[in-house]
Amino acid sequence: MPEAELISLFSKPTPMNCTLPKSADGYIKPEGIFRSDFIIRLVSQYLKWCKGSWHDYGRPVGVLSMAAAAVERAFLMYSTGVHVDKGQFSRDLVGTVVRDFLYISTQLSDRRWDLIMTLCGNNKEPPVLMMHSVHVNH
């Protein structure tokens, strides 16, 4: 994985001076997948926007996957030091990457999810019905 991707995805990427192959003794593995400041800032904004939503859909795997793909793409666009246009952020261009991150995010342990959600400022309060919500009569 190029270093731009490591920096964008991990809270503690592999040091730049660690040039060993991943399989070599002494290779320093990155830590904190999906816990980089860049991803946390994006996901935090989304969670703030959703706070008070009527329904809880569980872990925000979709937004985490989209944020990871977007941040990785932004880093890759500038990885040479000069902006390289990669086209629009679309299903055709990044759908596979989002799907890969979606798979990884669904495999995260409860402990890792708790860390991500804590970093995002999520306090696990029960959802509050917003004033403009529509009530349906049964």
C-alpha positions as CSV (number, residue, x, y, z in Angstrom):
1,M,0.0,0.0,0.0
2,P,1.5,3.4,-0.9
3,E,2.4,5.6,2.0
4,A,-0.4,8.2,1.1
5,E,-3.0,5.5,1.7
6,L,-1.4,4.5,5.0
7,I,-1.4,8.1,6.2
8,S,-5.0,8.7,5.2
9,L,-6.4,5.5,6.8
10,F,-4.5,4.8,10.0
11,S,-4.1,6.7,13.3
12,K,-0.5,5.4,13.4
13,P,0.8,4.6,9.9
14,T,3.9,2.6,9.2
15,P,6.8,5.0,9.6
16,M,8.1,6.4,6.3
17,N,11.6,5.1,7.1
18,C,10.4,1.5,7.4
19,T,11.0,0.3,3.9
20,L,10.9,-3.4,4.7
21,P,8.4,-5.7,2.9
22,K,5.3,-6.5,5.0
23,S,6.4,-10.1,5.3
24,A,9.9,-9.2,6.7
25,D,10.9,-9.4,10.3
26,G,11.1,-5.8,11.7
27,Y,8.3,-4.5,9.5
28,I,6.2,-2.0,11.5
29,K,2.5,-2.6,10.9
30,P,0.2,0.4,10.8
31,E,-2.3,0.7,13.7
32,G,-5.8,2.2,14.0
33,I,-7.5,1.4,10.7
34,F,-10.2,4.1,10.0
35,R,-9.0,6.2,12.9
36,S,-7.0,8.9,11.1
37,D,-7.9,12.4,11.9
38,F,-9.1,12.9,8.3
39,I,-11.6,10.0,8.4
40,I,-12.7,10.9,12.0
41,R,-13.5,14.5,11.0
42,L,-15.7,13.4,8.0
43,V,-17.5,10.7,10.0
44,S,-18.0,13.0,13.0
45,Q,-19.7,15.6,10.8
46,Y,-22.1,13.0,9.4
47,L,-22.9,11.7,12.9
48,K,-23.6,15.2,14.1
49,W,-26.0,15.7,11.2
50,C,-27.8,12.4,12.0
51,K,-28.0,13.0,15.8
52,G,-31.6,12.9,16.9
53,S,-32.7,10.8,14.0
54,W,-35.8,8.8,14.6
55,H,-34.3,5.4,13.7
56,D,-31.0,3.8,14.7
57,Y,-29.6,1.9,11.7
58,G,-26.7,0.4,13.7
59,R,-23.0,1.0,13.0
60,P,-22.3,3.6,10.3
61,V,-20.4,1.2,8.0
62,G,-21.5,3.0,4.8
63,V,-20.4,6.4,5.9
64,L,-17.1,5.0,7.2
65,S,-16.4,3.2,4.0
66,M,-17.3,6.3,1.8
67,A,-15.2,8.5,4.0
68,A,-12.2,6.1,3.8
69,A,-12.5,6.0,0.0
70,A,-12.8,9.7,-0.3
71,V,-9.8,10.5,2.0
72,E,-7.7,7.8,0.3
73,R,-8.6,9.3,-3.1
74,A,-7.8,12.8,-2.0
75,F,-4.3,11.7,-0.8
76,L,-3.6,9.8,-4.0
77,M,-4.6,12.8,-6.1
78,Y,-1.8,14.8,-4.4
79,S,0.7,11.9,-3.7
80,T,3.2,13.3,-6.3
81,G,3.0,16.8,-4.8
82,V,1.0,18.0,-7.8
83,H,-2.7,17.6,-8.2
84,V,-3.6,14.8,-10.5
85,D,-7.3,14.8,-11.6
86,K,-8.8,11.3,-11.0
87,G,-12.2,12.2,-12.3
88,Q,-15.5,12.4,-10.4
89,F,-16.1,10.5,-7.2
90,S,-18.5,8.0,-8.8
91,R,-19.6,4.4,-8.5
92,D,-17.7,3.6,-11.7
93,L,-14.4,5.0,-10.4
94,V,-14.5,4.2,-6.7
95,G,-17.3,1.6,-6.2
96,T,-14.8,-1.3,-5.8
97,V,-12.8,0.7,-3.2
98,V,-15.9,1.5,-1.2
99,R,-17.0,-2.1,-1.3
100,D,-13.5,-3.2,-0.1
101,F,-13.7,-0.7,2.8
102,L,-17.3,-1.8,3.5
103,Y,-16.1,-5.4,3.9
104,I,-13.3,-4.3,6.3
105,S,-15.6,-2.1,8.3
106,T,-18.1,-5.0,8.8
107,Q,-15.3,-7.1,10.2
108,L,-14.2,-4.6,12.9
109,S,-14.5,-5.8,16.5
110,D,-16.9,-4.1,19.0
111,R,-13.8,-2.6,20.7
112,R,-12.6,-1.0,17.5
113,W,-16.0,0.3,16.7
114,D,-16.2,1.8,20.2
115,L,-12.9,3.5,19.7
116,I,-14.0,5.0,16.3
117,M,-17.3,6.1,17.7
118,T,-15.7,7.7,20.8
119,L,-13.2,9.6,18.6
120,C,-16.2,10.8,16.6
121,G,-17.8,12.1,19.7
122,N,-20.8,9.7,19.6
123,N,-22.2,9.3,23.1
124,K,-24.8,6.6,22.4
125,E,-27.7,8.5,23.8
126,P,-31.1,7.1,22.6
127,P,-32.4,8.9,19.5
128,V,-34.7,11.9,20.2
129,L,-37.7,12.5,17.9
130,M,-37.1,15.8,16.1
131,M,-39.8,18.4,16.0
132,H,-40.3,18.2,12.2
133,S,-40.7,14.4,12.1
134,V,-43.8,13.0,10.5
135,H,-46.1,10.8,12.7
136,V,-47.9,8.0,11.0
137,N,-51.3,6.9,12.4
138,H,-51.8,3.1,12.5
